């Protein structure tokens, strides 16, 4: 059975952001052992005027074990690797990244096939 992995990214505080989940997800290699563990990661970052990350710090992660820590480190690396975030304002930002897993539909109807 196929599974879909959803990444939710929320700006908890900071200037108006144009960050989208795909901005970070495209650089984040989530391991199969990290799927379905109810993972959340919070990272405080400071964006420079050019959208690059000038500072980043993991402030919280769950689950509070080795799997959660490894996932948090992967999220941290992805936030750094995917910069610059050119459509975002400079300043401090707190991010929450949530990994959610759901079953994929058995079939997805194509347009006009109904």
C-alpha positions as CSV (number, residue, x, y, z in Angstrom):
1,X,0.0,0.0,0.0
2,X,1.4,3.4,-1.0
3,X,1.8,6.1,1.6
4,X,1.9,9.9,1.2
5,X,4.1,12.0,3.4
6,X,2.9,15.5,4.2
7,X,5.1,18.2,5.5
8,X,3.4,21.2,7.3
9,X,5.5,24.3,7.8
10,X,4.1,27.0,10.1
11,X,5.8,30.4,10.8
12,X,5.2,30.6,14.6
13,X,6.5,34.1,14.8
14,X,8.5,36.6,12.8
15,X,8.0,38.8,9.7
16,X,5.5,38.0,7.0
17,X,6.9,34.9,5.3
18,X,6.6,33.4,1.9
19,X,8.0,30.1,3.0
20,X,6.0,27.1,1.7
21,X,6.4,23.4,2.8
22,X,8.0,22.6,-0.6
23,X,10.7,25.2,0.1
24,X,12.1,22.9,2.8
25,X,10.7,19.5,1.8
26,X,12.7,19.4,-1.5
27,X,15.9,19.5,0.6
28,X,14.8,17.2,3.4
29,X,15.5,13.5,3.1
30,X,13.1,11.8,5.4
31,X,14.2,8.3,6.2
32,X,11.6,5.4,6.2
33,X,12.3,4.8,9.9
34,X,11.2,8.4,10.6
35,X,7.8,8.1,9.0
36,X,4.8,7.6,11.2
37,X,6.5,8.5,14.5
38,X,4.4,11.7,15.0
39,X,7.3,14.0,14.5
40,X,7.5,17.7,15.0
41,X,10.5,20.0,14.9
42,X,10.8,23.7,15.9
43,X,13.6,25.7,14.5
44,X,14.4,29.4,15.1
45,X,16.1,31.0,12.2
46,X,17.3,34.5,11.3
47,X,17.0,35.4,7.6
48,X,19.4,37.9,6.1
49,X,18.2,40.6,3.6
50,X,19.1,38.3,0.7
51,X,17.0,35.5,2.1
52,X,20.0,33.4,3.3
53,X,19.9,31.8,6.7
54,X,22.3,33.7,9.0
55,X,21.5,31.7,12.1
56,X,19.5,28.5,12.8
57,X,18.8,26.6,16.0
58,X,16.7,23.6,16.8
59,X,14.6,24.7,19.8
60,X,12.3,21.6,20.2
61,X,11.6,18.2,18.6
62,X,9.4,15.3,19.3
63,X,9.5,12.4,19.9
64,X,12.2,13.1,22.4
65,X,14.5,10.2,21.4
66,X,17.2,9.3,18.9
67,X,14.7,9.1,16.0
68,X,13.3,12.5,16.8
69,X,16.8,14.0,17.1
70,X,17.9,12.5,13.8
71,X,14.7,14.0,12.1
72,X,15.4,17.4,13.7
73,X,19.0,17.4,12.4
74,X,17.7,16.5,8.9
75,X,15.1,19.4,9.1
76,X,17.9,21.7,10.3
77,X,20.1,20.7,7.3
78,X,17.2,21.2,4.9
79,X,16.4,24.7,6.2
80,X,20.1,25.7,5.6
81,X,20.4,23.8,2.2
82,X,17.2,25.3,0.7
83,X,18.1,28.9,1.4
84,X,18.0,31.6,0.1
85,X,14.3,32.2,0.6
86,X,14.2,35.1,-1.8
87,X,10.6,36.0,-1.2
88,X,10.8,36.3,2.5
89,X,11.5,39.3,4.7
90,X,14.7,39.6,6.8
91,X,14.5,38.9,10.5
92,X,14.0,36.2,13.1
93,X,11.5,33.5,12.4
94,X,10.3,30.5,14.4
95,X,9.3,27.5,12.3
96,X,7.4,24.4,13.1
97,X,7.8,21.4,10.8
98,X,5.3,18.5,11.2
99,X,5.7,15.2,9.4
100,X,2.3,13.4,8.8
101,X,1.7,10.2,7.0
102,X,-1.5,9.2,5.3
103,X,-2.6,6.3,3.1
104,X,-2.7,7.2,-0.6
105,X,-6.0,6.8,-2.3
106,X,-6.4,3.5,-4.2
107,X,-6.9,5.5,-7.4
108,X,-6.9,9.2,-8.3
109,X,-9.4,10.0,-11.0
110,X,-8.0,11.9,-14.0
111,X,-9.8,14.9,-15.3
112,X,-12.7,13.9,-17.6
113,X,-12.6,10.3,-16.6
114,X,-15.7,10.4,-14.3
